[in-house]
Amino acid sequence: MVFFAILMGLLPSFLMVALGGLVRSRLSVNAWQGLDKLNFEILFPTLIFVAASSRPIDPRDILTVGPAVWAILLAGLALGYLARRFGPDRFLDFAGAWQTAWRFNTAMAFVAVATLAEPPMGMLAVAVGMAIPMANVFAVSALSRGSGSLAQTLKKVATNPFLIASVSGVIVGLSGITIPAPIMAPLDMLAQAAIPVALISVGATMNWGALARLDMFSGIICATKLIALPTLTMIACIVLDTDPVLARTLTLFAALPTASASHVLAAGFGADRELSATLVAQSTLLSAATLPLWITAITLVF
């Protein structure tokens, strides 16, 4: 019964992805890329900022959530590397695919958390805010290995719109400042547009036949992201007797499919775009089965 209720809660989002697949021919490739750019630069940064800044943040949450999500990302990096010998020979191409083992889909995070009882939106925003810089440091460092300077790598990380929005939102949340309603209203409107636009765009640009191309390499990467990370996180939370709200947040975070824009970052560094795009599609499609199961487990265990 719990599983069915959660599945029904996630179904509208998966239908939005399917809708994107149905209407993909209605817009040009450039138009869909423009929507991705709008989401990356404006809509999702606004959503992250609003979620983090709209409620007070306890400094202790930063000290607790930060190290926890960094540990999850590091585990994804380490476990994902086990696929190295099954992957492409060129390290750059491998790095483009490897990043999908720890990066996460922010849109699906805010969709999935709404299916939990008393959704921990504020704590999730803190988790996302703490995870974004580290996830990007790992990804950019791997992709830029042997090319570019440390300064260039740091610049790419520091100018990431998600990072800027999350840090700004956390600062406002920590300060206790209330943003005036006339300023917050348009931000709320932009934030509300982020998830539907992202889901439709994902469906429009996804390779729906990607599951047929699942092999040992992509299987290890997807299993790392969708099975191993949430399993390890849930076990750790149980063993450490973690606060239930934090445990639900961390396990949900660990169970998310990979970031839908991973292939864009890979292409930007000259890595194999098709390989990373295939892994994004595989992770997203498989999460339609795994994510409801993990949310059910979270509800029952914590």
VMD Tcl script that draws the C-alpha trace (Angstrom):
set ca {
  {0.00 0.00 0.00}
  {2.85 2.38 0.88}
  {4.70 1.48 -2.32}
  {1.58 2.12 -4.42}
  {1.02 5.52 -2.81}
  {4.65 6.52 -3.45}
  {4.49 5.24 -7.02}
  {1.38 7.36 -7.61}
  {3.22 10.33 -6.14}
  {6.10 9.93 -8.58}
  {3.95 8.96 -11.57}
  {3.13 12.54 -12.66}
  {6.83 13.33 -12.89}
  {7.61 10.25 -14.97}
  {4.63 11.12 -17.19}
  {6.16 14.57 -17.70}
  {9.36 12.87 -18.88}
  {7.29 10.69 -21.23}
  {5.53 13.80 -22.52}
  {8.90 15.25 -23.40}
  {9.62 12.18 -25.49}
  {6.31 12.54 -27.30}
  {6.75 16.23 -28.18}
  {10.47 16.22 -28.91}
  {9.89 16.70 -32.66}
  {7.77 19.81 -32.04}
  {10.88 21.84 -31.20}
  {14.29 21.98 -32.81}
  {17.42 20.62 -31.14}
  {18.55 24.20 -30.58}
  {15.26 25.01 -28.82}
  {15.63 22.09 -26.42}
  {19.24 23.09 -25.77}
  {18.00 26.59 -25.04}
  {15.55 25.23 -22.47}
  {18.37 23.27 -20.84}
  {20.42 26.46 -20.71}
  {17.50 28.39 -19.18}
  {17.06 25.71 -16.53}
  {20.78 25.50 -15.78}
  {21.41 29.24 -15.59}
  {18.16 30.58 -14.06}
  {15.30 28.25 -13.12}
  {17.05 25.57 -11.07}
  {19.46 27.93 -9.32}
  {16.36 29.91 -8.29}
  {14.66 26.73 -7.00}
  {17.73 25.82 -4.95}
  {18.04 29.35 -3.57}
  {14.35 29.53 -2.62}
  {14.41 26.11 -0.93}
  {17.52 26.97 1.10}
  {16.66 30.56 2.00}
  {12.96 30.30 2.79}
  {13.45 28.74 6.22}
  {16.03 29.20 9.01}
  {19.01 26.83 8.86}
  {20.64 25.55 12.01}
  {24.46 25.82 11.69}
  {24.65 22.33 13.16}
  {22.82 21.03 10.07}
  {25.68 22.29 7.91}
  {28.26 20.51 10.06}
  {26.23 17.29 10.00}
  {24.83 17.19 6.47}
  {27.94 18.45 4.68}
  {30.38 15.67 5.67}
  {27.63 13.06 5.20}
  {26.82 13.97 1.59}
  {30.52 14.36 0.80}
  {31.07 10.81 2.07}
  {28.26 9.58 -0.22}
  {29.82 11.32 -3.22}
  {33.25 9.93 -2.37}
  {31.80 6.42 -2.11}
  {30.24 6.85 -5.56}
  {33.56 7.98 -6.97}
  {35.43 5.02 -5.46}
  {32.85 2.36 -6.38}
  {32.38 3.79 -9.88}
  {36.09 3.42 -10.55}
  {35.65 -0.36 -10.31}
  {34.19 -0.12 -13.83}
  {37.45 1.29 -15.24}
  {38.70 -1.93 -16.82}
  {35.37 -2.44 -18.61}
  {35.22 1.10 -19.96}
  {36.81 3.04 -22.83}
  {40.59 3.08 -23.15}
  {40.90 6.87 -23.22}
  {40.72 8.20 -19.67}
  {38.85 11.35 -20.73}
  {36.02 9.27 -22.19}
  {35.95 7.16 -19.03}
  {35.87 10.30 -16.85}
  {32.86 11.60 -18.77}
  {31.01 8.42 -17.89}
  {32.53 7.96 -14.42}
  {31.03 11.23 -13.15}
  {27.53 9.74 -13.49}
  {28.33 7.40 -10.58}
  {28.21 10.25 -8.06}
  {26.44 13.24 -9.63}
  {22.73 13.55 -8.87}
  {19.51 14.80 -10.46}
  {18.42 17.88 -8.52}
  {15.00 17.97 -10.22}
  {14.21 14.43 -9.12}
  {15.42 15.24 -5.60}
  {12.74 17.86 -5.08}
  {10.11 15.67 -6.75}
  {10.96 12.62 -4.65}
  {11.19 14.41 -1.31}
  {7.60 15.60 -1.71}
  {6.42 11.97 -1.49}
  {7.79 11.61 2.06}
  {5.71 12.30 5.16}
  {6.60 15.79 6.44}
  {9.03 16.38 3.54}
  {12.41 17.62 4.82}
  {12.68 20.29 2.10}
  {14.99 22.52 4.11}
  {17.42 19.74 4.97}
  {17.38 18.50 1.38}
  {18.22 22.01 0.19}
  {21.18 22.04 2.59}
  {22.27 18.60 1.33}
  {22.07 19.75 -2.28}
  {23.87 22.96 -1.41}
  {26.71 21.10 0.28}
  {26.92 18.39 -2.40}
  {26.95 20.54 -5.54}
  {30.42 22.07 -5.09}
  {32.04 18.76 -4.15}
  {30.32 16.85 -6.98}
  {31.57 19.46 -9.43}
  {35.08 19.46 -7.99}
  {35.26 15.68 -8.46}
  {33.80 15.79 -11.99}
  {35.79 18.76 -13.29}
  {39.00 17.45 -11.72}
  {38.56 14.06 -13.41}
  {37.66 15.57 -16.78}
  {40.46 18.13 -16.71}
  {43.19 15.68 -15.67}
  {46.20 16.40 -17.81}
  {44.62 19.47 -19.40}
  {44.26 22.97 -18.06}
  {45.52 24.45 -14.83}
  {44.27 24.24 -11.28}
  {43.10 27.84 -11.58}
  {40.94 26.98 -14.60}
  {39.43 24.02 -12.75}
  {38.62 26.14 -9.72}
  {37.09 28.83 -11.94}
  {34.74 26.31 -13.57}
  {33.62 25.10 -10.17}
  {33.28 28.56 -8.62}
  {31.16 29.95 -11.48}
  {28.68 27.05 -11.47}
  {25.18 28.63 -11.12}
  {24.01 25.79 -8.85}
  {26.95 26.43 -6.53}
  {26.35 30.19 -6.41}
  {22.63 29.70 -5.74}
  {23.10 27.05 -3.08}
  {25.79 28.97 -1.18}
  {23.71 32.17 -1.36}
  {20.60 30.38 -0.14}
  {22.42 28.71 2.73}
  {23.92 32.06 3.79}
  {20.46 33.65 3.85}
  {19.04 30.67 5.75}
  {21.83 30.84 8.32}
  {21.42 34.60 8.75}
  {17.72 34.34 9.54}
  {16.96 37.20 7.14}
  {13.46 37.21 5.63}
  {13.44 38.33 2.01}
  {10.61 40.83 1.33}
  {7.54 39.34 -0.36}
  {7.69 41.55 -3.49}
  {11.19 40.21 -4.18}
  {10.43 36.63 -3.20}
  {7.26 36.36 -5.34}
  {8.99 36.36 -8.75}
  {11.65 33.99 -7.39}
  {8.89 31.60 -6.31}
  {7.36 31.78 -9.80}
  {10.68 30.91 -11.43}
  {11.28 28.09 -8.92}
  {7.88 26.55 -9.66}
  {8.72 26.44 -13.38}
  {12.03 24.64 -12.88}
  {10.86 21.06 -12.31}
  {8.28 20.72 -15.12}
  {10.61 22.35 -17.66}
  {13.47 20.09 -16.58}
  {11.39 16.90 -16.72}
  {9.98 17.64 -20.19}
  {13.43 18.56 -21.48}
  {14.94 15.35 -20.09}
  {12.30 13.31 -21.90}
  {12.83 15.21 -25.14}
  {16.58 14.72 -25.20}
  {16.72 11.20 -23.74}
  {17.73 8.16 -25.75}
  {14.75 5.93 -24.96}
  {16.50 2.86 -26.36}
  {19.42 3.21 -23.96}
  {18.45 0.22 -21.78}
  {19.13 -2.07 -24.74}
  {22.75 -0.89 -24.60}
  {23.27 -1.83 -20.95}
  {26.58 -3.73 -20.57}
  {29.05 -4.58 -17.82}
  {30.52 -1.08 -17.77}
  {27.26 0.85 -17.65}
  {25.74 -1.78 -15.37}
  {28.41 -1.18 -12.72}
  {28.03 2.59 -12.99}
  {24.22 2.46 -12.71}
  {24.28 -0.12 -9.93}
  {26.70 2.09 -8.00}
  {24.38 5.08 -8.23}
  {20.99 3.41 -7.82}
  {21.72 0.44 -5.53}
  {25.10 0.51 -3.79}
  {25.05 4.13 -2.56}
  {21.57 4.08 -1.00}
  {22.25 0.63 0.50}
  {25.48 1.79 2.14}
  {23.83 5.02 3.30}
  {20.83 3.28 4.84}
  {23.03 0.74 6.64}
  {25.28 3.51 7.97}
  {22.28 5.48 9.23}
  {20.89 2.42 11.00}
  {24.23 1.49 12.58}
  {24.92 5.06 13.69}
  {21.34 5.55 14.94}
  {21.03 8.70 12.84}
  {18.20 11.16 13.44}
  {15.24 9.92 11.31}
  {14.84 13.20 9.38}
  {18.53 13.24 8.48}
  {18.49 9.51 7.67}
  {15.56 9.94 5.27}
  {17.23 12.90 3.60}
  {20.59 11.19 3.14}
  {19.19 7.89 1.89}
  {16.91 9.67 -0.57}
  {19.83 11.79 -1.75}
  {21.95 8.66 -2.28}
  {19.17 6.94 -4.29}
  {18.75 9.69 -6.89}
  {19.53 9.01 -10.56}
  {22.49 10.83 -12.06}
  {22.44 14.46 -13.18}
  {20.66 14.94 -16.50}
  {23.30 17.44 -17.66}
  {26.28 15.12 -17.12}
  {26.71 14.62 -20.86}
  {26.85 18.40 -21.39}
  {29.81 18.70 -19.02}
  {31.49 15.70 -20.64}
  {31.11 17.20 -24.12}
  {32.49 20.50 -22.88}
  {35.78 18.79 -22.04}
  {35.91 16.77 -25.26}
  {34.84 13.44 -23.75}
  {32.57 10.95 -25.49}
  {29.19 12.72 -25.26}
  {27.15 9.75 -26.50}
  {28.54 7.41 -23.83}
  {27.71 9.77 -20.97}
  {24.30 10.61 -22.49}
  {23.52 6.87 -22.68}
  {24.41 6.46 -19.01}
  {22.20 9.42 -18.08}
  {19.29 7.81 -19.94}
  {19.93 4.39 -18.38}
  {20.15 5.82 -14.88}
  {16.99 7.90 -15.34}
  {14.95 5.06 -16.83}
  {16.08 2.50 -14.24}
  {15.31 4.94 -11.42}
  {11.63 4.69 -12.37}
  {11.82 1.22 -10.77}
  {14.43 1.76 -8.05}
  {13.43 5.15 -6.63}
  {9.88 4.14 -5.54}
  {11.38 1.07 -3.85}
  {13.92 3.17 -1.95}
  {11.34 5.73 -0.89}
  {9.16 2.86 0.38}
  {12.12 1.45 2.31}
  {12.89 4.90 3.76}
  {9.28 5.29 4.89}
  {9.21 1.87 6.56}
  {12.69 1.94 8.15}
  {12.92 5.53 9.34}
}
mol new
graphics top color blue
foreach p $ca { graphics top sphere $p radius 0.5 }
foreach p [lrange $ca 0 end-1] q [lrange $ca 1 end] { graphics top cylinder $p $q radius 0.2 }
display resetview
